[in-house]
Amino acid sequence: MTVARLAVSFDATLAKRVRAAAGNEPISAWLADAAGRKLRADGLLEVVREWEAELGVLDAPKRRRRKP
């Protein structure tokens, strides 16, 4: 795996919260996981937007409908 170094800056409060959330895990690994989760979530939102553009708003009844 190729690794790329990034320099990031946070305000002091956020930095403290990130360190606490990472616990014993390396902060870089914790941040990489968080970034991956954000990218996947953004991708899912894009899929929903495309679906809604084609088929209409994905409302509660449509979400509950399942095909066996």
Buried (B, 14 or more C-beta within 10 A) or exposed (E): EEEEEEEEEEEEEEEEEBEEEBEEEEBEEBBEEEEEEEEEEEEEEEEEEEEEEEEEEEEEEEEEEEEE
